[in-house]
Amino acid sequence: MKRSKKKPPTAPVPTPPGTGYSDAARVAVQETTARVQEMHRAIAGKSFDVLTRIPVISGPAAFAQAMHDAIAGGVYAAIHHGTGGVLGAAALIERTLPEGDGPPSRAASTIRSALNAAFGDHLDGSNNVLAIAMGIYVDGREIPLDSTSLRAAFPDAGHRLCVFIHGLAFDEHCWKCLPGDNGATAIDFGTQLQAESAFGHTPLYLRYNTGLPIADNGTRLAILLEQLVATWPEPVEELLLIGHSMGGLIARNACEQAAAGGLVWPQLTRMLICLGSPHLGSPWEKLGHAAHTALQLSDITAPLGKIAATRSQGIKDLRHGPGANTDDPAAPHGIALRFLGSTLTDDIDHPLAEWFGDGLVTLGSATTHPIAGNVKSTRLGGIGHMALVTEPRVYAQIETWLKEEEHE
């Protein structure tokens, strides 16, 4: 089937960032207060509805209801406006604080990443300073994509690049080992790939707002990679993409958009490796959607449903995953695809292995590939979802795939 030519993906026009932590807290508190008030009103309404139907006490009950509503309304209004005033003032002070000279701590970065996972689309849409800008980060700092800055950040820049793409609610730090990570066996994939002469890939680490729709992040990644290969200090001969969880889905989406838009970098990309990516959807987000639907069935629980509905679009997109293109199941970019899934049970054939998967993604969702072309998958036992980014057996499989592709 002949594929129609699409326009290259375009990035949104940036605007100066606005508010920060205090404003984010103010919105969260006020929204929660509003939902609690709705629930309170629904519960009280049902009780008073019964009382006002009784002839003898209907008059006093109606009066009591009016008094109750007035008092409760005043209390909730005080909470709403009081919170807005205090946290609004805190936000004003926060915006006047000078920026520190050093990069933000890993703990601060982790908190920010978690906020973006939960409310990233809102933060981005309201131009909040907490919204994470997609970019290549080194030591907690975003590196401008120009040759001078890249040369300074990567003095040993090579001709082969490997871009690591983290998953939901995390940032580039997840690829780095900390004391106690995975016991004494945890390894740094990027350091290993660069050190081994057979590969020699320069590791690059992406950070992005995981609360945005997967397609939006795919567009931004497609554009970023095009700029990266154009400004890299050395001619790029090969590009390798390794995505964990949501990162694999975004990389896959970027490959499809870039190929459809006629960008250059897919022609340089050797392989996309997805580690624990929910290609057929995440069971936890499916459960979250079912819970949200159930909460909407009652006036009393509907406010809780509204709270559940405020989760970011990025999280909601995990419910189904990309699946396969039903119109044309062949990967349009010609890039080798490798899917790796794991299970908490040591035995991948254990009866519970498929259902539990790695604790977040089932084996089937991580390894099923209804796509024609150069696509392979494998399953490993005894590995949890987050351990996939530092587990030696996962790296050994990556190494095997790369060597196999080298000889094909």
Residue pairs with C-beta under 8 A, 6 or more apart in sequence:
1 327
1 328
3 260
3 328
3 332
5 260
5 262
6 257
6 260
6 261
7 261
8 261
8 262
8 263
9 218
9 219
9 222
9 223
9 257
9 258
9 261
9 263
10 219
10 223
11 219
11 220
11 223
14 133
15 127
16 127
17 127
17 128
17 129
17 131
18 126
18 127
18 128
18 129
19 91
19 95
19 126
19 127
19 128
19 129
20 91
20 94
20 95
20 128
20 129
20 130
21 91
21 94
21 130
22 87
22 88
22 90
22 91
22 93
22 94
23 87
23 88
23 91
23 128
24 115
24 119
24 123
24 128
24 130
25 87
26 83
26 84
26 87
26 88
26 91
27 122
28 119
29 83
29 87
30 80
30 83
30 84
31 307
31 310
32 307
33 76
33 79
33 80
33 83
34 76
34 80
35 303
35 304
35 306
35 307
36 76
36 303
37 72
37 73
37 76
38 302
38 303
38 306
39 300
39 301
39 303
39 304
40 72
40 76
41 69
41 72
42 299
42 300
42 302
42 303
43 300
44 65
44 68
44 69
44 72
45 299
46 299
46 300
48 61
48 62
48 64
48 65
48 68
51 57
51 58
51 61
51 64
51 65
52 58
52 61
52 62
52 65
54 61
103 139
103 140
103 141
104 112
104 140
105 140
106 140
106 173
109 140
109 171
109 173
110 170
110 171
110 173
112 130
112 132
112 171
113 132
113 169
113 170
113 171
113 207
113 210
114 169
115 123
115 130
116 123
116 130
116 131
116 132
116 169
116 209
116 210
116 211
116 312
117 168
117 169
117 210
117 211
117 312
117 314
117 315
118 169
118 211
118 311
118 312
118 315
119 211
119 310
119 312
120 131
120 132
120 209
120 210
120 211
120 212
120 312
120 314
121 211
121 212
121 213
121 312
121 313
121 314
122 128
122 211
122 310
122 312
123 130
123 131
123 209
123 211
124 131
124 209
124 211
124 212
131 209
132 171
132 207
132 208
132 209
133 142
133 209
134 206
134 207
134 208
134 209
134 217
134 220
134 221
134 224
135 142
135 143
135 145
135 206
135 207
135 208
135 224
136 142
136 143
136 145
136 163
136 204
136 205
136 206
136 207
136 224
136 228
137 143
137 171
137 172
137 205
137 206
137 207
138 153
138 154
138 205
142 207
143 149
143 150
143 153
144 150
145 224
145 227
145 228
145 231
146 231
147 231
147 232
147 233
150 157
150 231
150 232
150 233
151 157
151 233
154 202
154 204
154 233
156 202
157 202
157 232
157 233
157 234
158 194
158 200
158 201
158 202
158 234
159 234
159 235
159 236
159 237
159 238
160 199
160 200
160 201
160 202
160 236
160 237
160 238
160 239
160 240
161 201
161 202
161 204
161 228
161 229
161 232
161 236
161 238
161 239
161 240
162 190
162 193
162 201
162 202
162 203
162 204
162 239
162 240
162 241
162 242
163 204
163 205
163 206
163 225
163 228
163 239
163 240
163 241
163 242
164 172
164 175
164 189
164 190
164 203
164 204
164 205
164 206
164 242
164 243
164 244
164 247
165 206
165 208
165 221
165 241
165 242
165 243
165 244
165 247
165 248
165 250
165 251
166 172
166 174
166 175
166 205
166 206
166 207
166 208
166 210
166 244
166 245
166 247
166 389
167 174
167 210
167 243
167 244
167 245
167 246
167 247
167 276
168 210
168 245
168 246
168 314
168 315
168 318
169 210
170 210
170 244
171 207
172 205
172 206
172 207
174 244
174 386
174 389
175 188
175 189
175 190
175 205
175 389
175 390
176 188
177 186
177 187
177 188
177 390
181 390
182 387
182 390
182 391
185 391
185 392
186 390
186 391
186 392
187 390
187 392
187 395
188 390
189 203
189 242
189 389
189 390
189 394
189 395
189 398
190 201
190 203
190 205
191 203
192 395
193 199
193 200
193 201
193 203
193 240
193 398
194 200
194 201
194 202
194 203
196 399
198 402
198 403
198 406
199 399
199 402
201 238
201 240
204 228
206 221
206 224
206 247
208 217
208 220
208 221
208 250
209 217
209 314
210 217
210 246
210 312
210 314
211 312
211 313
211 314
211 315
212 312
212 313
212 314
213 313
213 314
213 317
214 246
214 249
214 250
214 253
214 314
214 317
214 318
214 322
215 253
215 317
217 250
217 253
217 254
217 314
218 250
218 251
218 252
218 253
218 254
218 256
218 257
219 254
219 257
221 250
221 251
221 253
221 254
222 254
222 255
222 257
222 258
222 261
222 263
222 265
225 239
225 254
225 258
225 263
225 265
226 258
226 263
226 264
226 265
228 265
229 236
229 239
229 264
229 265
229 268
230 264
236 265
236 268
237 268
238 268
238 269
238 270
239 265
239 268
239 269
239 270
240 269
240 270
240 271
240 273
240 402
241 251
241 255
241 269
241 271
241 272
241 273
242 272
242 273
242 275
242 398
243 249
243 250
243 251
243 252
243 272
243 273
243 274
243 275
243 277
244 275
244 276
244 277
244 388
244 389
245 275
245 276
245 277
245 278
245 360
245 361
245 385
246 277
246 278
246 314
246 318
247 277
248 272
248 273
248 274
248 275
248 276
248 277
248 279
248 339
249 274
249 277
249 278
249 279
249 317
249 318
249 321
249 322
251 272
251 274
252 272
252 274
252 277
252 279
252 322
252 337
253 322
255 266
255 269
255 272
255 331
255 333
255 335
256 331
256 332
256 333
258 265
258 266
258 333
259 266
259 332
259 333
259 334
260 332
266 333
266 334
266 335
269 333
269 335
270 335
270 336
270 402
270 405
271 335
271 336
271 337
271 338
271 401
271 402
271 405
272 335
272 336
272 337
272 338
273 338
273 340
273 398
273 401
274 337
274 338
274 339
274 340
274 366
275 340
275 388
275 389
275 394
276 340
276 341
276 342
276 358
276 360
276 361
276 366
276 385
276 388
277 321
277 339
277 361
277 366
278 318
278 321
278 360
278 361
278 362
278 365
278 366
279 321
279 322
279 323
279 339
279 365
279 366
279 368
279 369
280 320
280 321
280 323
280 362
280 364
280 365
280 368
281 318
281 319
281 320
281 321
281 323
281 365
282 318
282 319
282 321
282 360
282 361
282 365
283 357
283 361
283 362
283 365
284 360
285 315
285 316
285 318
285 319
286 319
288 308
288 311
288 315
288 319
289 316
289 319
291 308
292 305
292 308
292 309
293 305
294 301
295 301
295 302
295 304
295 305
295 308
296 302
296 305
321 365
323 370
324 370
324 371
325 332
325 371
329 370
329 371
329 372
330 371
330 372
330 373
331 337
331 371
331 372
331 373
331 374
331 375
334 373
334 374
335 374
336 374
336 375
336 405
337 369
337 371
337 373
337 374
337 375
337 376
338 375
338 376
338 377
338 378
338 398
338 401
339 366
339 367
339 368
339 369
339 375
339 376
339 377
339 378
340 366
340 367
340 377
340 378
340 379
340 380
340 388
340 394
340 397
341 357
341 358
341 361
341 362
341 363
341 364
341 365
341 366
341 367
341 377
341 378
341 379
341 380
342 357
342 358
342 363
342 366
342 379
342 380
342 381
342 382
342 383
342 384
342 385
342 387
342 388
342 394
343 350
343 353
343 354
343 356
343 357
343 358
343 363
343 379
343 380
343 381
343 382
343 383
344 353
344 356
344 357
344 358
344 359
344 382
344 383
344 384
345 352
345 353
345 356
345 381
345 382
346 381
346 382
347 353
347 381
348 363
348 379
348 380
348 381
350 381
353 363
353 381
354 362
354 363
354 364
355 362
356 362
357 363
357 364
357 365
357 366
358 366
358 383
358 384
358 385
358 388
359 384
359 385
360 385
361 385
363 379
366 377
367 377
367 378
367 379
368 377
369 375
369 376
369 377
376 401
378 397
380 391
380 393
380 394
380 397
383 391
383 393
383 394
388 394
